[in-house]
């Protein structure tokens, strides 16, 4: 199966480079890895992080694709199709 979300996703400019925007707003910095929403540029923490803000962002917005926001990583993930690209 080809994921059309991954095929059509284009990188949005990051809204922040300081870390997970939701964690920072809560006064926390305990994220594990960061993800970038390719639709709106929101930077959020991964599912290995205590608050799982990237997945929460997908549930609240239906923005389907994130990219790793870690240095030297460029893989993408589609929440809808559970596919890596």
Steps between C-alpha positions, in 0.01 A plus 500: 500500500628846412438769758364804319557716810875433494513547123340843517649631827723805467709638783355797682735745668542420872302726733778458757853366524507506880326165554150366553273802496243345735761382750666840501162668557452271803849579632633153420804391300489122553425389145693211343487582126329768295265482201410769246145515361544534125165673459533785750857488632412425863790346693384236747641214707490134393311207651806402706463833680276526808235724338495368139411840355563407133230231509269732696551764230398250232186404695399865543580620147497196265839613363617156386879520446791588728872499434771429753633831632817336628838599353605277207158328476256561217250212519128575497201328663137490391261456791206409275669215312758419769771519235859622497630690202 
